[in-house]
Amino acid sequence: MALIRPRPAPDTELHHAVLQLRNDVEDLGGAIADLPDRFDTLNSSLADVRNALHLVERRSEEAELTAQDLAALVKRLNARVEWLERNIRLQSDVPEAELDALDRRELELAQVAEEGHLAKAGLLQAANRSSLEAAVSAHAAAVRQHSHHREAAIGASEVLADTHRDDPRHSAAVEEFELAVSGLDETRKRLRGLAAPALEAAELLAADEENQVAVADVIAEGERAWAALQVRLRARVADAVGGGALLPSWFTSVLGPMPAAQDTRAWMDVATSLLAYRATYAVTDPVIALGLPPVDGENPRRRAWYHQLRRQFDDLDRAALS
């Protein structure tokens, strides 16, 4: 027989509830009492964050002012160097390096190199050739797929002709024939869309292959001439800088009187390219390094080379300030 425990009296339950409520009230009171200390801690943390932000802002302003002062100092130094250089040119007997005084062989190399560059530029670029080859390949793949479906249709037709309708092979051949016909219709539509682009691409590729053969010698001679010209012009700049010669105004206006110690090779590369540009396009301006900018419709290679040199001048300036 199960033992039945008596239910607690209602007064006992109420007593426990009151005790629990009293404990909760005491805990709440303690938490409320701690709030001022917690607010003080939070305010202190916020004050630290504000101070850190003010410090960062002040340092940022100081860094900005330092950069502005440095830029202003560089401008003053540049102006001073230009003033000194101008007075040296007017008063000194130091001869100016004649970087533009190229001999006949160097001028010939420049023209042969330019002919090679222009011939190469007239050929299809790798990206264009790849796109054209993709068009031809897509058409060829569609042709192969069309042939496959046609052979499947012919094979199924032979089975249909040699078997009775009740023959399991006949039913399978019907299904195969229907699939082949569907494939033929699909590939036929694809071929209509791919045929014209593939034909045009094939003609362009064939013409480019003929051009490659026709200008192969010109490109090879141009590459050899360009390499030889680079060696000669680089040596010319190195001799002028190493000998302490007074460099032309058109040269120093964009490259300064000497290369930066940390990036001499890049400076020499740009200086050599500048001399090659002036030699190739007969630029003789005594002040403007690249002469007048190329106009629209002019030699695309010259325009690209001109803008490349302008970017390189800017890159060297930024590297010198960093």
Backbone hydrogen bonds, N-H to C=O, Kabsch-Sander energy under -0.5 kcal/mol:
donor,donor_aa,acceptor,acceptor_aa,energy
4,I,2,A,-0.5
5,R,3,L,-0.7
12,T,9,A,-0.7
13,E,9,A,-1.6
14,L,10,P,-2.2
15,H,11,D,-2.0
16,H,12,T,-2.2
17,A,13,E,-2.3
18,V,14,L,-2.3
19,L,15,H,-2.2
20,Q,16,H,-2.5
21,L,17,A,-2.4
22,R,18,V,-2.6
23,N,19,L,-2.4
24,D,20,Q,-2.3
25,V,21,L,-2.4
26,E,22,R,-2.4
27,D,23,N,-2.5
28,L,24,D,-2.5
29,G,25,V,-2.5
30,G,26,E,-2.2
31,A,27,D,-2.4
32,I,28,L,-2.6
33,A,29,G,-2.2
34,D,30,G,-1.5
35,L,31,A,-0.8
35,L,32,I,-0.7
38,R,34,D,-2.1
39,F,35,L,-3.0
40,D,36,P,-2.5
41,T,37,D,-2.2
42,L,38,R,-2.6
43,N,39,F,-2.9
44,S,40,D,-2.2
45,S,41,T,-2.3
46,L,42,L,-2.7
47,A,43,N,-2.3
48,D,44,S,-2.0
49,V,45,S,-2.2
50,R,46,L,-2.7
51,N,47,A,-2.5
52,A,48,D,-2.4
53,L,49,V,-2.5
54,H,50,R,-2.8
55,L,51,N,-2.3
56,V,52,A,-2.5
57,E,53,L,-2.8
58,R,54,H,-2.5
59,R,55,L,-2.5
60,S,56,V,-2.6
61,E,57,E,-2.5
62,E,58,R,-2.4
63,A,59,R,-2.8
64,E,60,S,-2.5
65,L,61,E,-2.5
66,T,62,E,-2.5
67,A,63,A,-2.6
68,Q,64,E,-2.4
69,D,65,L,-2.9
70,L,66,T,-2.7
71,A,67,A,-2.6
72,A,68,Q,-2.6
73,L,69,D,-2.5
74,V,70,L,-2.7
75,K,71,A,-2.3
76,R,72,A,-2.3
77,L,73,L,-2.8
78,N,74,V,-2.8
79,A,75,K,-2.5
80,R,76,R,-2.4
81,V,77,L,-3.0
82,E,78,N,-2.7
83,W,79,A,-2.3
84,L,80,R,-2.8
85,E,81,V,-3.0
86,R,82,E,-2.5
87,N,83,W,-2.2
88,I,84,L,-2.6
89,R,85,E,-2.4
90,L,86,R,-1.7
91,Q,87,N,-2.5
92,S,88,I,-2.6
97,A,246,L,-3.1
99,L,97,A,-1.5
101,A,98,E,-1.2
102,L,100,D,-2.3
107,L,103,D,-1.9
108,E,104,R,-2.2
109,L,105,R,-2.5
110,A,106,E,-2.1
111,Q,107,L,-1.9
112,V,108,E,-2.6
113,A,109,L,-2.7
114,E,110,A,-2.0
115,E,111,Q,-2.3
116,G,112,V,-2.0
117,H,113,A,-2.4
118,L,114,E,-2.8
119,A,115,E,-2.3
120,K,116,G,-2.3
121,A,117,H,-2.3
122,G,118,L,-1.3
123,L,120,K,-1.3
129,R,125,Q,-2.8
130,S,126,A,-2.3
131,S,127,A,-2.0
132,L,128,N,-2.3
133,E,129,R,-2.6
134,A,130,S,-1.9
135,A,131,S,-1.6
136,V,132,L,-2.0
137,S,133,E,-2.5
138,A,134,A,-2.4
139,H,135,A,-1.7
140,A,136,V,-2.4
141,A,137,S,-2.5
142,A,138,A,-1.9
143,V,139,H,-2.3
144,R,140,A,-2.2
145,Q,141,A,-2.2
146,H,142,A,-2.4
147,S,143,V,-2.4
148,H,144,R,-2.2
149,H,145,Q,-2.2
150,R,146,H,-2.2
151,E,147,S,-2.5
152,A,148,H,-2.1
153,A,149,H,-2.3
154,I,150,R,-2.4
155,G,151,E,-2.6
156,A,152,A,-2.4
157,S,153,A,-2.2
158,E,154,I,-2.0
159,V,155,G,-1.7
160,L,156,A,-2.4
161,A,157,S,-2.1
162,D,158,E,-1.4
163,T,159,V,-1.0
167,D,164,H,-1.5
170,H,167,D,-1.0
171,S,167,D,-1.4
172,A,168,P,-2.2
173,A,169,R,-2.3
174,V,170,H,-2.0
175,E,171,S,-1.9
176,E,172,A,-2.4
177,F,173,A,-2.7
178,E,174,V,-2.4
179,L,175,E,-2.2
180,A,176,E,-2.3
181,V,177,F,-2.5
182,S,178,E,-2.2
183,G,179,L,-2.4
184,L,180,A,-2.4
185,D,181,V,-2.3
186,E,182,S,-2.2
187,T,183,G,-2.7
188,R,184,L,-2.2
189,K,185,D,-1.8
190,R,186,E,-2.0
191,L,187,T,-2.6
192,R,188,R,-1.8
193,G,189,K,-1.4
194,L,190,R,-2.0
195,A,191,L,-2.1
196,A,192,R,-0.5
198,A,194,L,-2.1
199,L,195,A,-2.6
200,E,196,A,-2.5
201,A,197,P,-2.5
202,A,198,A,-2.6
203,E,199,L,-2.1
204,L,200,E,-2.3
205,L,201,A,-2.6
206,A,202,A,-2.4
207,A,203,E,-2.5
208,D,204,L,-2.4
209,E,205,L,-2.3
210,E,206,A,-2.0
211,N,207,A,-2.4
212,Q,208,D,-2.7
213,V,209,E,-1.9
214,A,210,E,-2.3
215,V,211,N,-2.6
216,A,212,Q,-0.7
219,I,215,V,-2.8
220,A,216,A,-2.4
221,E,217,D,-2.7
222,G,218,V,-2.3
223,E,219,I,-2.5
224,R,220,A,-2.0
225,A,221,E,-2.6
226,W,222,G,-2.6
227,A,223,E,-2.1
228,A,224,R,-2.2
229,L,225,A,-2.7
230,Q,226,W,-2.4
231,V,227,A,-1.8
232,R,228,A,-2.1
233,L,229,L,-2.7
234,R,230,Q,-2.3
235,A,231,V,-1.9
236,R,232,R,-1.8
237,V,233,L,-2.3
238,A,234,R,-2.6
239,D,235,A,-2.4
240,A,236,R,-1.8
241,V,237,V,-2.7
242,G,238,A,-2.9
243,G,239,D,-1.9
244,G,241,V,-1.4
245,A,240,A,-2.2
246,L,95,P,-1.2
247,L,245,A,-0.7
250,W,286,P,-0.8
251,F,248,P,-0.5
252,T,248,P,-2.4
253,S,249,S,-2.1
254,V,251,F,-1.1
255,L,251,F,-2.1
256,G,252,T,-1.5
263,D,260,A,-0.9
267,W,263,D,-1.6
268,M,264,T,-2.5
269,D,265,R,-2.4
270,V,266,A,-2.3
271,A,267,W,-2.5
272,T,268,M,-2.5
273,S,269,D,-2.2
274,L,270,V,-2.5
275,L,271,A,-2.1
276,A,272,T,-2.2
277,Y,273,S,-2.3
278,R,274,L,-2.3
279,A,275,L,-2.3
280,T,276,A,-2.7
281,Y,277,Y,-2.1
282,A,279,A,-0.6
283,V,278,R,-1.9
284,T,282,A,-0.5
289,A,287,V,-0.6
291,G,288,I,-0.9
298,E,295,V,-1.9
303,R,299,N,-2.0
304,A,300,P,-2.4
305,W,301,R,-2.6
306,Y,302,R,-2.8
307,H,303,R,-2.3
308,Q,304,A,-2.1
309,L,305,W,-2.4
310,R,306,Y,-2.0
311,R,307,H,-2.1
312,Q,308,Q,-2.1
313,F,309,L,-2.4
314,D,310,R,-1.9
315,D,311,R,-2.4
316,L,312,Q,-2.2
317,D,313,F,-1.9
318,R,314,D,-2.5
319,A,315,D,-2.4
320,A,316,L,-1.9
321,L,317,D,-1.3
322,S,318,R,-1.2
